[in-house]
Amino acid sequence: MASVSIYRGHCCKLIAISNTKKFNRRGPRLTALAYAMEECAEQDEEVQAPRPEDESFIVHEHLKYLREAKEEFVVSVPIRFQGKVFAVLTLERTGDPYSASDLTSLRMIGDLAARRLFDLLQERHFGLSKRLGQLKSGFAWVFGVRHTWWKLGFLVLIGVVLFLVFFPWFYRVEASFELKASQSSELTAMIDGFIDSVEVEPGQIVTEGETLLRLDTSDLVMMENEALAKIGRLEADAARSRAEGDLMGNRLLLAEVKEENARLERIRYQIGLTSLCAPWDGYIIEGDMKERIGSPISRGDTLMRISDLRSLEVRVEIPENSIHEISLDENGGELAFASRPDVKYRFTITNIEPVGVVRAEGTVFLATATIDQNADEWWRPGMSGVAKIDVGERPLIWVLSHRLIDFIRLKLWI
């Protein structure tokens, strides 16, 4: 007689007996047979009773079954699929014992029938039972001792994905900046003349009222002396005419004296305009006039440009792909000068120009920002560096991938 059982949960359940359509699994004989099959499955090897002298497998349940079934010989063969026992084939007979060739044939039969038998069992397990079986197989693979490195790598991958998705990262927009003076002035020539001397050069710090440039005053001084001499002569003539009683002549001479005094005041005013002075404490940013000493200039010509060091501001160039993240008064950040990258300064954005500016690297929007501290002595207009504008917390995976995702969306139009 041949019997087949499925092995699940350390228990064997009879599913087929040769020449028997219906059978009672709770009977003493079939119960003993199930225990014998479990004994084979637990040892994961062929079990033959009575046991040959050169074997060491356990046959306790098989001997009990022989006594219950009143048979002489019994053999159980485990049927494996993917290296695991899922069924047991048991044969029993009276007469000749099972030989080594019989065991080999049974082993081959089990190997050949394993796949088909496994598929038939899977088809029978449908609905919730099938799902539970699949879930159990999955947990067995996950929590088993096999494929340790694969499982470890999978767990590490899951950990990395969870970290990227749920770990918040403080996101900042990177932009370039330039330090500019919020107040600057062009110093122009007030009169026509020739440059006589230049006291400063670009890059020099000046104080309010300091003389920056002088024009040649020789012609004006000569005109001043002529006016003084003429006034002296007219005053002498006026005094003589008054002494002689020539009232009309005296009045005419006094009128000429008044006219010459007005001319003298105008000449002296022009002499005062020949000195170009700093309107405030500042920094000369343009106007190297030393090479133009002796050159003529006209009224209104720009000679120098001065910036007020007390009012510096930051001009930040925000890339257009990040401008939607920035808002006025809500976004600040930190900046570092190219000359001092180790020192960071906080700043606050106060204005964003609504029209973009085209640069070689792309369109940018110009923003004005103020530094949240007094200016250091070494700061100069025109200095540049990198600004990091605070945006807020974002998932780390978004921080690392949003540029690539935006690029793909634009290229593939999705």
C-alpha positions in Angstrom: 0.0 0.0 0.0 1.2 3.5 -0.8 0.2 6.7 1.0 1.0 10.4 0.4 0.7 13.2 3.0 1.5 16.9 2.9 3.9 18.2 5.6 3.0 21.6 7.0 3.5 23.1 10.4 5.5 20.1 11.7 2.4 17.9 11.0 1.6 15.5 8.2 -1.9 15.3 6.8 -2.9 12.3 4.6 -4.2 13.2 1.2 -4.2 9.9 -0.7 -4.0 6.2 0.0 -3.8 3.6 -2.8 -7.0 1.7 -3.6 -8.9 3.8 -1.1 -11.2 6.6 -2.0 -12.5 7.6 1.4 -10.7 7.1 4.7 -10.9 8.3 8.3 -7.7 10.2 9.3 -8.7 9.8 13.0 -8.5 6.1 13.0 -5.7 4.4 15.1 -4.0 3.0 12.0 -3.9 6.2 10.0 -3.0 8.2 13.0 0.0 6.0 13.5 0.8 6.3 9.8 0.7 10.2 10.1 3.1 10.1 13.0 5.5 7.8 11.1 5.4 10.2 8.1 6.1 13.1 10.5 9.1 11.1 11.8 10.5 10.9 8.2 9.8 14.6 7.5 11.4 15.8 10.7 14.6 13.9 9.9 14.5 14.9 6.2 15.7 11.5 5.0 14.4 8.1 4.0 13.3 6.0 6.9 13.0 2.2 6.7 11.6 -0.1 9.3 12.9 -2.5 10.4 16.1 -0.4 10.4 19.1 -1.9 8.6 22.1 -2.5 10.8 24.3 0.1 9.0 21.8 3.0 9.4 21.2 5.3 12.4 17.9 7.1 11.7 15.1 7.0 14.2 12.3 4.4 13.4 10.3 4.6 16.7 7.0 5.7 15.0 7.5 3.4 12.0 7.8 0.4 14.3 4.6 1.4 16.1 2.9 1.7 12.8 4.0 -1.8 11.7 2.5 -3.2 14.9 -0.7 -1.3 14.3 -1.0 -2.2 10.6 0.3 -5.8 11.1 2.7 -5.4 8.2 6.3 -6.6 8.0 8.1 -3.7 6.1 7.5 0.0 5.7 9.6 2.8 4.1 9.0 6.6 4.0 10.6 8.9 1.5 10.5 12.8 1.9 9.4 14.7 -1.2 11.2 18.1 -1.5 10.6 21.3 -3.5 13.3 24.0 -3.5 15.2 22.2 -0.9 12.3 21.9 1.6 10.2 18.9 2.6 6.5 19.5 1.7 5.2 15.9 1.4 6.0 12.3 2.4 5.5 9.1 0.4 5.1 5.9 2.5 5.0 2.3 1.2 4.4 -0.9 3.2 4.3 -4.5 2.3 4.7 -8.1 3.6 7.3 -10.5 2.2 10.6 -9.1 0.9 12.3 -6.1 2.6 13.0 -3.0 0.5 16.4 -3.1 -1.1 18.8 -0.3 -1.9 17.6 -0.2 -5.5 14.0 0.1 -4.3 15.0 3.2 -2.2 16.8 4.7 -5.2 13.7 4.2 -7.4 11.5 5.7 -4.7 13.8 8.7 -4.3 13.7 9.3 -8.1 9.9 9.0 -8.2 9.7 11.6 -5.4 12.0 14.0 -7.2 10.1 13.6 -10.5 6.7 14.0 -8.9 7.7 16.9 -6.6 7.0 19.8 -9.0 3.7 18.4 -10.2 2.5 17.5 -6.7 3.5 21.0 -5.4 1.6 22.7 -8.2 -1.5 20.6 -7.5 -1.3 21.4 -3.8 -1.0 25.1 -4.6 -4.1 25.0 -6.9 -6.1 23.4 -4.0 -5.1 26.1 -1.6 -7.2 29.1 -2.8 -8.7 32.1 -1.1 -7.6 33.0 2.4 -5.8 29.7 2.9 -3.7 30.3 -0.2 -2.9 33.8 0.9 -1.9 32.7 4.4 0.3 30.1 2.8 2.0 32.6 0.7 2.4 34.9 3.7 3.9 32.2 5.7 6.3 31.3 2.9 7.3 35.0 2.7 7.9 35.2 6.5 9.8 32.0 6.4 12.2 33.4 3.7 12.5 36.7 5.6 13.1 35.3 9.1 15.0 32.2 8.0 18.7 31.7 8.3 19.4 31.4 4.6 20.5 34.2 2.3 21.7 36.3 5.1 23.7 38.9 3.0 20.8 39.4 0.6 18.4 40.0 3.6 20.9 42.4 5.2 21.3 44.3 2.0 17.6 44.5 1.6 17.1 45.8 5.1 19.8 48.4 4.5 18.1 49.5 1.3 14.8 49.8 3.1 16.5 51.8 5.8 18.1 54.2 3.3 14.7 54.7 1.4 12.9 55.4 4.7 15.6 57.8 5.7 15.5 59.6 2.4 11.7 59.8 2.5 11.0 60.8 6.1 14.2 62.6 7.3 13.7 66.3 7.1 16.5 68.4 5.7 16.8 72.2 6.0 16.8 73.2 2.3 18.6 76.4 1.1 18.7 78.0 -2.3 22.3 78.7 -3.4 22.9 82.0 -5.2 25.7 84.4 -6.0 25.9 87.9 -4.5 27.8 91.2 -4.9 28.3 93.8 -2.3 27.1 97.3 -3.4 26.9 100.7 -1.9 23.3 101.8 -1.4 24.3 105.4 -1.7 26.9 106.6 -4.3 27.5 109.9 -6.1 29.2 111.1 -9.2 31.5 114.1 -8.6 31.5 116.4 -11.6 33.4 119.5 -12.6 31.6 122.7 -11.6 33.6 125.0 -14.0 35.8 124.7 -17.1 39.5 124.5 -16.4 42.6 122.4 -16.2 43.5 119.7 -13.7 46.2 121.0 -11.4 46.6 118.2 -8.8 44.9 115.0 -7.7 45.0 114.0 -4.0 43.3 110.6 -4.1 43.0 107.5 -6.3 40.4 104.7 -6.6 40.3 102.4 -3.6 41.1 105.1 -1.1 38.9 105.9 1.9 38.2 109.6 2.3 36.4 111.7 4.9 33.8 114.4 4.5 35.2 117.7 3.3 38.6 116.2 2.2 40.0 117.7 -1.0 40.1 115.2 -3.8 41.1 117.2 -6.8 42.2 120.8 -7.6 41.9 122.8 -10.8 44.4 125.3 -12.0 43.5 128.8 -10.5 46.2 130.9 -12.1 43.8 132.6 -14.6 41.2 133.2 -11.9 43.8 134.6 -9.5 45.0 136.9 -12.2 41.4 138.0 -12.8 40.9 138.5 -9.1 44.0 140.7 -8.9 42.9 142.8 -11.9 39.5 143.2 -10.3 41.0 144.4 -7.0 43.3 146.9 -8.8 40.4 148.2 -10.8 38.3 148.6 -7.7 41.1 150.5 -6.0 41.4 153.0 -9.0 37.6 153.5 -9.2 37.4 154.1 -5.4 40.2 156.7 -5.7 38.5 158.4 -8.7 35.2 158.5 -6.8 36.8 160.1 -3.8 38.5 162.8 -6.0 35.3 163.6 -7.8 33.4 163.9 -4.5 36.1 166.3 -3.3 35.7 168.4 -6.4 32.0 168.5 -6.1 31.3 166.4 -9.2 28.3 164.5 -7.8 27.2 163.0 -11.1 30.7 161.7 -11.8 30.9 160.4 -8.2 27.7 158.4 -8.7 28.9 156.9 -11.9 32.2 155.8 -10.4 30.4 154.3 -7.3 28.2 152.3 -9.7 31.3 150.9 -11.5 32.9 150.0 -8.1 29.7 148.1 -7.2 29.8 146.3 -10.5 33.5 145.3 -10.0 32.8 144.1 -6.5 30.1 141.8 -7.9 32.6 140.6 -10.5 35.2 140.0 -7.8 32.7 137.9 -5.8 31.9 135.8 -8.8 35.6 135.2 -9.5 36.2 134.2 -5.9 33.2 131.9 -6.0 34.7 130.2 -9.1 38.1 129.9 -7.3 36.2 128.0 -4.5 34.8 125.7 -7.1 38.2 124.7 -8.3 38.6 122.3 -5.3 36.6 119.0 -5.5 35.8 117.8 -2.0 34.2 114.6 -0.6 30.5 115.1 0.3 30.6 112.4 3.0 32.8 109.7 4.4 33.2 107.2 1.7 35.3 105.1 -0.7 36.5 106.2 -4.1 35.3 103.6 -6.6 36.0 105.3 -9.9 38.1 108.1 -11.2 41.8 107.6 -11.7 42.6 111.3 -12.6 46.3 111.4 -11.9 47.1 110.5 -15.6 45.0 113.5 -16.7 46.9 116.2 -14.7 47.1 119.3 -17.0 44.2 118.1 -19.2 41.3 120.4 -19.9 37.8 119.6 -18.5 34.5 121.1 -19.1 31.7 121.9 -16.7 29.6 118.7 -16.1 32.4 116.2 -16.8 32.3 113.2 -14.4 35.6 113.2 -12.5 35.1 110.6 -9.7 32.6 108.4 -8.1 32.3 108.0 -4.4 30.3 105.4 -2.3 29.1 105.7 1.2 30.7 102.9 3.3 28.1 103.4 6.0 25.2 102.0 3.8 26.2 98.8 2.1 23.7 96.4 0.7 23.8 92.9 -1.0 22.6 92.2 -4.5 21.7 88.5 -4.7 21.2 86.8 -8.1 18.5 84.1 -7.5 18.2 81.4 -10.2 14.8 81.4 -11.9 14.2 77.7 -11.1 14.2 78.7 -7.4 12.5 82.1 -7.4 9.1 80.6 -6.5 10.6 79.4 -3.2 11.6 83.0 -2.1 9.3 85.6 -0.6 10.0 89.1 0.8 10.8 89.5 4.6 10.2 85.7 5.1 13.4 84.5 3.6 16.8 85.3 4.9 20.0 83.3 5.0 23.7 83.3 5.3 26.4 84.5 3.0 30.2 84.1 2.8 32.6 86.3 0.9 35.0 84.6 -1.5 37.9 86.2 0.4 36.6 84.9 3.8 34.7 81.7 3.3 35.1 80.7 6.9 33.0 83.7 8.2 29.2 83.6 7.7 26.9 86.6 7.9 23.1 86.6 8.3 21.1 88.7 5.9 17.4 89.5 5.2 15.9 90.0 1.7 14.0 93.3 1.4 13.2 93.5 -2.3 13.0 91.3 -5.4 12.9 92.9 -8.8 9.9 91.5 -10.8 11.8 91.3 -14.1 14.5 88.7 -14.7 17.9 89.4 -16.0 19.6 87.2 -18.6 23.1 85.9 -17.6 25.4 83.5 -19.4 24.4 80.7 -17.0 20.7 81.5 -17.3 18.0 83.9 -16.2 18.3 85.3 -12.6 16.2 87.6 -10.5 17.9 90.4 -8.6 17.1 90.7 -4.9 18.2 93.3 -2.5 19.2 92.3 1.0 20.6 93.9 4.1 23.2 92.3 6.4 22.1 91.9 10.0 25.1 93.6 11.4 27.3 96.6 11.0 29.8 96.6 8.1 33.3 95.3 8.8 36.2 97.6 8.0 37.5 95.3 5.3 34.3 95.2 3.3 34.4 97.0 -0.1 31.8 97.5 -2.8 32.2 94.9 -5.5 33.1 92.0 -3.3 31.3 88.8 -4.1 30.6 85.3 -2.8 28.0 82.7 -2.2 24.6 83.2 -0.5 22.5 80.4 1.0 18.8 81.5 1.2 16.7 79.7 3.8 13.6 78.0 2.4 12.5 75.5 5.1 12.5 71.8 5.8 12.0 69.4 2.9 12.3 65.6 2.6 15.9 64.6 1.9 14.9 62.7 -1.2 13.3 65.8 -2.6 16.4 67.9 -1.9 18.5 65.4 -3.8 16.2 64.7 -6.7 14.0 67.7 -7.5 16.4 69.2 -9.9 16.7 66.0 -11.9 12.9 65.5 -11.8 12.3 69.0 -13.1 14.8 68.4 -15.9 13.1 65.1 -16.9 9.7 66.7 -16.8 10.8 69.5 -19.1 12.6 67.1 -21.5 9.8 64.5 -21.6 7.0 66.9 -21.1 5.4 65.0 -18.3 
